[in-house]
Amino acid sequence: MGIVDTPLALRCAAEFIGTFLPFFSVGFNVLSGAAIFGGLSLATSLSVLTYALAGLSGANFSPAVTFALFVSKKLGGPGIDGGIASSYVAVQLLGGLASGLCFVNIFADSFRLGPGAGFSWLDACACEFLYSTFLCFVVLNTTAARTYNSEGNQFYGLAIGAMVLAASYAAGPISGGLINPAITIGADLAGAGAGFGKSLIYAVFQLLGAAFAALLFKAVRPLDFDEHETPRTRLISEMIGTFALVLTVGLAVLAKTPLAVVAIAGCLIAMVYALGDVSGAHFNPAVTVAILVSGHDPELTPKRAGYYIGAQLLSAIFAGLSFCLLHNGNSFAVAPGEGFSMAAATVAEMFFTGLLAFVVLGVAVAPKTKSSQIFGVAIGFCILIGGLSVGNVSGAFMNPAVSVGVAVSGASWSTIKTALRYCTFQLFGGLLAGGAAHVLHSDISAASGETSKLLGAA
């Protein structure tokens, strides 16, 4: 029995459970003094419940997601109609309220909505808008895209949870990283004794983000809306993914959270799964160079690679300026860690950028070794490896776009010079990875003549 054959009452029950339990989980973290793990609780509970309930209701669990699907349908693409959407939103809000009332009864307390210390309402609303956009965009691309309606995938829950993880630790210090109107309104209503209304401000920007996500979804998948695809489609895809990645890097690092590398890896995992079959989801000039040198993607000509790199760098600069503005003009340096030399830092960047590019080629491009499901996790784990290994040595940028975006945000000539050095070694790491992959897989590639449908199909 498919979703469309499931009685509406059962679908609504699934939405209530899927909204209630993740909020209930993170609420215990926050109100019991273990807030640092709140993002992990929210992301993992949302991920497992998505897998558990998607077959019943589609696992929206958020009025923003439901609204994004509704807008997509109105634009002529895949989605849900108004009747189903209104029913879903009603039970999602009830789920959020029920969870909030549980906190009030258990802890005699609830969440306090509003900007974090030192931030304005504009900063907070911008974060809620941006990460609501990213989350809804990932949901649309991994669950609603026609490609997966026909072929299916097993990574949609991982992708959704990974983006929630990124939002929690990147936007959390500024806005709370709630990105769900059911959670914000439920928490606000439950704690109405302290005043009600702040949640409505958040909800407006969360819903605006959802609508914008539907527009971006149409921009990267015009075929799903019965429109023609153009070369510009792939560049838009690269710009969206690179922007999300660089923004998350900047916000997570400036938040000084010990889980910054987890947030960055989560963002990359989510966007790779969302856009891998659109542009190849390079989001990194070194990866583009590696795929070009490997020769495994006949469609990636030097000219196209140049366009990709230009789009990545432009988007990275915009993201760098954005996180700088959100953090009141603050940024951070592209520089070796304290006590480490420039030589040590650049070699670290070369090696771990090369590792990232080599894994991309192995799990998503080379015909014999590429994976149709686990590729995004493998690529994201490379960020964890690099961040945990050489974060204190070089900063573990591992991406020329990230280096440039951060350097431009700092507006310091010394930082820009260091970033250019980093970029040189990062690109050289990509070059080495591409050469190694060419040697290891050349006979396989020549024999099969396949072009990767995932990251190689750029």
Disulfide bonds with the S-S distance in Angstrom:
none
